[in-house]
Amino acid sequence: MIMNGITIETECPLSSCEKRDNVTYPEVVHETYFSTTTGLNRGANVILPPNYDASEKYPVLYLLHGIFGDEYVHLRDGDRKLLELLGNLTADGLAEEMVVVLPHMYASSDPNQQPAFNLEAVQPYDNFINDLVTDLMPFIAGKYSVYTDRDHQAIAGFSMGGRESLFIGFTRPDLFNYIGAIAPAPGATPAQDWAMTHPGQMQEHEMTFAGKDYAAKLVMVCCGSKDGTVGQFPLGYHNILETNQVPHTWFEIPEAEHNATAIRPGLYNFLQAVFK
């Protein structure tokens, strides 16, 4: 299977996932920005490529976390191998140099509100699109040397982050030309799971670029074959995209569950396919 010129691999090769002595790995900077959307200061981690040079421009990937996560979780879980993948793939010439932004996606105006499996507690995740577009993206563009056009901006995420990446990507294709959803959670479209009835951020027929001024160059949806957390919902998104005739890439990761065993191959493929 080919995705934007790269052959899909359902395993992350050790040569790409393990640290090497001869590779310089990206730098992580923690930032705090004021969110007019929430009225609060919020945090984000920014991953800069080795030898980041402010006189050059870089594409930017916004990489979203799952439910109960924060801006640290993709780094805290070392099994995801995010920094190793970025460093190795760039060093091998397989991925473009890029800035990666890890937001805290829970955009609540109440600092005491916590995520939970009910509609009220999930709503701040759906509000993240407003914080992202109104506050975080302008902050990043003002502080770092990044492109701000759609050809150089990507959004991807895991689980709840995958759900929000689909919603944001299809809502704002003027901003993002690349969309990645790894084991996306239900709720981007109407759904019923064990915890709640999801009304849907958009209806199934709205998950399309038809009638819009822009269409994403790349839409990727993937999931572990043994994912007992989101189950068949990622396949459901694939079926919706098929019905709506949206060009996209769908693949399963054999034996992978709802964890780093799915995230690593998802990132391995997506990082190679974006900005090309």
N, C-alpha and C positions, 0 to 999 in steps of 0.2 A: 504494500500500500504506500502510495506517495502522497505527501502533504507539502505543498508549496516547494516542491523540488527536493525534499528529503524523504528518505525511506523510513517508515515508521518502525521503531524497535520497541518491542514490548518488555524488554529488560534494559536496565541501565548498565552499560558495560563498566566493569571495575575501573578501567583506564580513565573513565570520565567521572566516576563517583568518588575516587579516593585521592587524597592529597599526594602531590608529587614534589620532590625536592627542587625541581627546576622550574616550577610555576609560581608566579606571584599572584596571590589571591586578592579579591576585592576588599575594600575598606568599608566598614559599617559606621555610619554617623547617626546618632539619635537626634531628632529635631522635635521641637515643640512649636506649634502654630496656634493662633487664635481662630476658632471656628465661629463665624457669624451665624452659621446654621444652628449650632447648639448653644452658643453663648459661652462656651468653655474653651480653655486651652486643651489641646489634644496632641498626642504624640504620634510620631511615625519614624520608622527606621529607613535610612537611605543607604543603599549599597552603591558605592562608586567603583568604577572599573579601575584596575591598577594603572597608575600613572595618569589618573584623571587630570585633564588639562582644561582650565576654564576658557582658554582661547579657542577650544573646539566645541562642536555641538554633538550631543549624544541623544539617541532615541531613549525612550523611557517606558518601562513596564511597571504597571501597578499590579502588585501581586497580593491577593486577598486571602485571609485566613478563614477557618471554619468557626462554627458556633462555639462560644466560650473562649475563643482565642483572643489574641491581641497582636500588637506590632512586633512582638518578640517570638511568637510561636514558630514561625518558619526557620528561625535561627536557633531557638532553644532545642528543638527536636533535631539533633544531629543526624538522625537517620535519613532526613530529607535531602541532605547533601547539597543544599542550595549554593553555598559559597564555592564548594568544590566543583559543582557543575558549571557555574558561571566562569570560574577561573580556567578550568580545563578546556571547556568548549571554545572559549575565546582564544586561548593559547594555541589550540589545534586549528584555528581558522574555521571552525564549524558554526560559531555563533558570532553575531556582531557585538562589538563593545556597546554596553548599554548601562544606563542608570536604572536600578530597580528600587521602587518605593514600596515599603511594607506598612500600610496604614493600620490604625486601630479602627476597625470597621463599625463598631457599635456607636452610632451617632445619636446619642440621647442627650436631651437638655437637662436631664436629672442625673447628677453625678452618682446618686445612690441606686439608680435603676440597674438591675442585673439581667442578663439573658436567661431565658427559660423557654420551655416548650409550650408556649401559648402565644396567641396572636399579639397581645399587647407587648409582651416581652421581646417579640421578634421584630416589631415595627422599626426600632432604631436601625436594624440592618438595612431595611428598605429605604430608610432616610439617608443612608450613606451616599447615595447618588448626589444629593444636594450638597453635602459637606465636601465631597470629592471635587465636584465641578466648580462650586462657588469659592471654596476655601483652600483645599489642599493643592489642587493643580496650580492655581496662581502662586501659592507659596513656593512650590517646587520650581516653577518657571522663573520666579524672582530671585531665587538663591542659587540655583544650579544652571549650568550651561546645557540646557536640554531643548530639543525641538518641541514645538507645540502644535504641529500640524498632524492630522490623522495618520499620515503615512509613517510617522515615527512614534506613534503612541499605541500601546497594547494594554489590554486588561485581561487578567486571568485569576483563577482562584480555586480553592479546594473546598468541597462540601458547601457550607453556606456561602463561602466566597465564590464558588462556582456558580451557584444560583444567582448571586448578585452580579457576577461578571456577565452572565447571559442577559439579565435584565438591563444592566447599564449599556452593554454592547449593542443590543437591539434598540434601545431607547436613544442612544447618542452615537450612532455610527459616524456622525460628523466629527467626532473626537477620536474614535478608536477604529483602526483598520484591522486589528487582530484581536480575537476573542478566544480565550481558553477556559474550559470548564472541566475540572478534574473531580470526578465523583460528585456532581452537583446535587445539592439538596432539593427536595420538592418545594414548590411555592412560586417559582417564576411564572408558572401557569397554574390554573386551578388543580388542586390535588387533595387527596385524603390519605394521611398516613396514620400511624399508630397514636400520634400525639394530638393531632388537630386537623381541622378542615382548613385548607389554604384557599382563600378566595382567588389568589393569583394576582401577581403584579401586572400581568398582561394576559389577555385571552390567547388561546392557542393560535387563532388565525392572525394574531398580531406579532407573533414571533417570525417575522419576515422582514426583508428589505424592500419588498415590492411596494411601489408607490412612494418610496423615500428618495431623497436626493443622493444618498450614499449607500453603498453596500460593502460590508467588510470583505477584505481580501481573503481572510482566513477565519474559519470558525472550527474549533476543535472541541469535541466532547469525548471523554474517556472515563473508564471506571474499572475497578477490579472485578474479576469474575466471581469472587467470593465475598463481595461487599454486602454484609448483612445489615448495614446501617441505612444506606439510601436505597438498597435493593434494586428494583427495576426502574426507578425514576430517571436515572441517566439514559437508559434505553428509551424511556418514554420521550425524553427531549429529542433524542435522535429520530424517533418516529414522527414527532411533530415537524421537525425540520425536513424530513423526507416528504411528508404530506404537503408542506408549504413550498416545496421545491427550492429550498435554500441549500446551495452548495456548502458542504461541510465535510469534516473528517470525523469518523466515529471508530473507536477501537476499544477492545477490552484487554486488560492486562491479566493473563492467566494466573490463577491462584492468589491474586492480590486481594487484600481486605481494605477496610476503610482507614488507611494509615499510610505511612511512608512507602510501603510496598507499591502503592498506586501513584503516590505523588512523585517519586523519583522518575519513573518512566514518562509520566505526563510532562514534567518539567524538561526532561532530557529531549523530548521531541519538540515541545513548544519553543524552547529557547533557540533551537536550530532553525525553526521555520519562520520566526518573526523578523520583520525589518528587511525582507529580501524581495 
